């Protein structure tokens, strides 16, 4: 499985219609990484498709969080320049291999929890609109 290689310097809003929130991280989070909200700490951490709870993506980091307690910009929905080479029309999902990583839906394997992050509208822009299924792949 190959996670996308993201050039974090290129990550940012990809057009109108997006929604940004200022949020607090619980770990270091880089641009382009999907995140999950932890209601026990009221902070965001890196999402992963390895468990149903870790796969509840609430947004994508578009400004870095250096450490626990730091603020960052969270992209909730809308077109985002992902800083990676995408294939137009390809569905991108949360990766289970490493927290905060993204790969194609075709690479999901048995036991991975399916969270669709969006569809590429060009070679650089992802139409980010997370769909958290809560279902693991058979």
Beta strands, then each sheet from edge to edge (+ up, - down):
strand 1: 12-13
strand 2: 19-24
strand 3: 34-38
strand 4: 43-46
strand 5: 57-61
strand 6: 71-81
strand 7: 91-94
strand 8: 102-104
strand 9: 113-120
strand 10: 125-136
sheet 1: 1+ 6- 2+
sheet 2: 1+ 6- 5+ 3- 4+
sheet 3: 1+ 6- 10+ 9- 7+ 8-
end
